[in-house]
Amino acid sequence: MCPLVDDVGSFPLPEGVNSETFMQAYLKTREAIINNQDPVADEFMQKNFCQVVLESFRKKLACDLDVVTFPQQFSGLRQIGDAVHEAMMQGSFIVENSRAVLPEVYVLNRYAKELSDEFNRKILLRVCLFGPLEQYLHEVGSIAYPDVLEGFAETINRFAKNAVLNSKYIETRVISIDEPSYGHTNLTASPELIVEILQKAYNFHGPIRQIHLHSTSGINNLLNVKGLDVLSFEYAASPRNIYDVSKNMLEIADKQIRVGIARTDIDSIWAEAYEKGFEKPTGDQLVERVEIIRKRYFEAKEKYGELLTFTGPDCGLGSWPNQNVASLVLKRTVEAVKQPTFYST
């Protein structure tokens, strides 16, 4: 069985879109949704947020991904953090359910029929959220206070539940709780507390539940998290990661895996291109060849077999030069997975 190809989330803004204007439109749209107002009816929000999200999502859909993450073009930390700050002003770390909204998901649901008709398919959506550990490290620090961590977990859970869509035209197929600092930054929480906190965050049903990591250090603890279905980590830019996770480990824990097979570490890629003499590298020179991506896919598939249920690029593409080059990464990754019969080394 061929794994589903998805992407991790972040994506460049369309050319000509001012990032500050987009941010203002995002914040205004979020408040409109919370207050049961229609952002589409407002010219500023419709032009500078709703249409930007739609145009970006269309770009991703056109790459033939199986499961498409909403274009994360606003700060992932602020998506949750802004709401947490408001709750903290009321003496709580738990965001009210009515304020636990993701504007991108609202927009895609609003235009789901249009997108489904245009691409002649049901839209399979992937939602990504920075997790309770990441938010806690950013907002509080590395000293673990269990009750505060539980508040963050409940907040993430509310955002996740409110992002579950299931209609004729669109379905939230995956919700990924991203913990990029896990394994890098020491949180003074015990393994048992970390498991408890993540289980609380994953206490929802319907979508496949992923966790996206940058490091496989400490991954053994995550194997004990009930409700977590798929472990996701980077492989293309961090090839050592694959050695830390065996098929047997996954089988015992009843987990599946997502492995990143295309590099997205654009700063290193730029530096390498410059060393090769490309002072102004083209998109074709920045994006890895299909054969290279395909070789990694085969290596991951050989190791994990049917437990490899998802694959795609390593991490997000928000820092890439433009949407066309970012789309090329997605297109080549899809080609590498979906046409794997022949490849060259």
C-alpha positions, 0 to 999 in steps of 0.5 A, a space after each residue: 500500500 502506498 502511503 498518503 503524501 501530505 505536507 507539514 504546513 507553512 507556505 509562502 504568501 503569494 507574491 505581492 501580499 504584504 505580510 503586515 497587512 495579512 497579519 492584520 487581516 488574520 487578527 480581524 478575521 479571527 475576531 469576526 469569526 469568534 463574534 459570529 460575523 461574516 469575514 467574507 462580507 468585509 472587503 478588507 478581510 475577504 481580500 487580505 485573508 480569505 482570498 490569500 488562504 484560498 489562493 495558497 491552498 489551491 496551489 497546494 491542491 494542484 500539487 496532487 497531495 493526498 492530504 493538504 495542510 491548511 497554509 500556515 502563514 501566520 505565526 504557529 505559536 501566536 495562533 494558540 498563544 494569542 488566545 492563551 494570553 487573553 485567557 491568562 488575563 482572566 486568570 486561566 490557561 484554558 481558552 474558552 471553547 468559543 475562542 479556540 478557532 483557526 480562521 484558515 479552517 473556517 475559510 476552507 470549510 466556507 469554500 469547500 464546495 467550490 474547491 471540491 468542484 474545481 479539483 473534482 475531489 473531496 478535500 482531505 485536510 490536515 490541521 497542524 497545531 503547536 502542542 502543549 509542550 511547545 506552547 508551555 516552553 514558549 510561554 512559561 519556561 522549562 520548569 514544569 507545573 503540572 496544573 499549568 501544563 494540563 491547562 495548555 493541553 485542554 486548550 490544544 484539545 479544544 482547538 483540535 476538536 473545533 477543527 474537525 470537519 466532515 462533510 460531502 466536500 471536506 474532511 479533516 483527515 489528520 490533526 497534527 500536534 507539532 512538538 519541534 522542541 521535544 528532544 532538544 529543550 529540556 522540560 523538567 516534566 517526568 516521562 509520565 507527566 509528558 504522556 499524561 499531558 499529550 494524552 489529554 491533548 489527543 482526547 478527540 476522535 475522527 481524524 488521524 492523530 499525528 505528532 510532528 517532531 524535529 528530533 527522535 530523542 526521547 521518542 520512547 516516551 511517546 510510544 506510550 501515548 494513548 490516542 496518538 496514531 502516527 509519529 512523524 519526523 524529519 529524515 531528509 535533512 536529519 538522516 540519523 533520525 531513522 536509526 532511532 525508530 525501529 519497525 519493532 518499536 512501532 509494532 509493539 506500541 501499535 503506532 504508525 509512522 510518517 517520514 520526511 523524504 524531501 529537504 526543506 532546510 532552505 538556509 542550508 540549501 541556499 548555502 550549498 548552492 552558493 558553494 557550488 557557484 550558483 549566486 542566484 540559484 533557480 528553483 530547479 537548482 534549489 529543489 532536490 531531484 525526484 530521484 534523490 527524493 525517491 531513493 529516500 522513500 524506498 529506504 523508508 518504505 523498506 524499513 517500515 513497510 505498511 507502517 509507513 502510512 504518511 510521507 512528504 517533505 521534511 518540514 514547512 516551506 514558509 521560508 522558501 523564496 515563493 509559492 512556485 518554488 515551494 510547490 515544486 518541492 511538493 510536486 517532486 515529492 508526490 512524483 517520487 512516491 506515486 511513480 516509484 517503479 524506476 529510479 537511479 542512484 
